[in-house]
Amino acid sequence: MKKIVIAATLFSVACLLVVAQTKKPVQKTADSPAASIERGRGVYQRECLSCHQADGGGVPHMNPPLAGSTDVVGVDKKKIIGIVLHGMTDRIPLDDEYYSNNMASHANLTNQQIADVLSFVRNSFGNKADVVTLAEVAAVRVGKKK
């Protein structure tokens, strides 16, 4: 009887150790980069997909690609935030190609929506870059009003 109790105790301890060492899945908190990127997917589908396409490839000579674009994944996030906030009417060179279709202002989007969609774009279509924060978008929006 003593052997059974000892064996059962050892088995229970071993099970507890295994459970304690099992990695728990990463939770998507409201403020996590993963949550921002996921929210940004929805904004992209509503606001950006028709011009920049489902694969982020854009339309040649009209709407620039977001996939692999140096402006999209560049370190200076202010430029891309400003383009989303204020639109663009210039014919611009991007990675040795010119694009001339006007981009409408998306100032109607909240700072959070802009941060989320840019975080999505910067981490989709083969891109890998830092997320865009709410504070970065707010700073660009306030800076333009001055």
N, C-alpha and C positions, 0 to 999 in steps of 0.2 A: 504494500500500500504506500509506503514511504517513497519507493522508487517512482510510482505513478504521480504522486504529488510533486516531486522534484522535477520529473520530466515535463509535467504540465506547466509548472512555473517557468522552467527554462524555455519552453516553446512560446509561452506568452511574452516573455521578455524579448525573445528573438523577433517575434511578430511586431512588437512595439518599436524595436530598433529599425526594422525595415520600413515601417510606416513613417517614422520620424525622419528617415533619410530620403524618402521619396520627394522629388521636386514637385512643387505645386505649380500649376500653370500661371503665367504672368497675367495679372488682372489688368484690364483696361480701365484705369480710373479716368474720371472726367478730364483731368489735366495731363494725362500721359501722352507722349508723342504718338503712340499707336491709336489712341482715341481720336486725336486731332486729325491724323491721316485718314481714318475711317470716315469721320464727318466730312472731311474735304472731298472724299469720293462722291458723295451726294451733291455737294455744291458744284463740283466739276461736271457731273452729268446734267445738271440743270442749266448751268451758266456757260460752260466752256466747250463742251463736246461738239456742238454743231460746227464750230469753226476749227478747233484744234484736233478733232476726230477722236474716236474711241481709243486709238493706239497712241495718241499724242503726236502723231506724225504731221499734223497741219495740212495745208494745201499749198503746193508749190507756187511760189511767187505771190501768194495772197496772204495766207495765215501761217506764221512761222511754226515750225515744229517745237514741241516742248521736250520731246525725247532727245536726250543727248545734247541739248542746247547749253552753250557756255553761259548765256545770260540767266538761264533757269537755275543752274547749279552753282553759279558764281558765289563768291564769298560776300560780295556787296548785295545784300538782300533789298536795300532801299530802292534800287532801280526797278526790280520786278514788282515790288509793292506799289511803287508810284505808277507803274503802267496799269496795274489792275485798278487802282483807285481812280486814276485820272484819264485812262484811255490813252490812245495814241493815234495821230493822224499822219505822222511822218513816214516816208518811204525809208526803211531802215535796212542796213546790212546786218546779217546775222550769220556767223560762221560761213562767210564767203558767198552768201546768197542774199538777194534783195526781196523784201516783202512789202507790199504796198496797200493791203486792205486795212481800212481803219478799224481800230479796236475801240469799242464803246467804253465809257467810264463805267465802273462797277462800284461807284461810291455809295450806291444804295445798299450794298452788302455791309453787314456789321464787321467790326474789326476781327471778331472771332471767326466769322465765315471766311474772310480773306486770309487770315493766318492758317486756317484749316485747309483751304483749297491750295494755297501755295505749298504747304507742307506735303499735301498729297502729290502735287505735281513734282516737287523736288525729290520725292521718294517713289516714283512710279515710272513706267516706260523705260526702265533700265537706269534711271537716275538714282543717285544716292547722295544726299546732302543733309545738312542740318535742317531741322524744322524751323518754321517761321513762328515767332511768338506774338502774342497779343500786344505786348509792349512795343515790339518793333513796328507793327502796323499802326498802332496809335501814334507813335512818334512821327511817322511819315505823314499821317493824316493831319496832325496838328501843325507840322512844319510847313505844309502847303498853304494853310490858312493865314500864316503870318505875312 
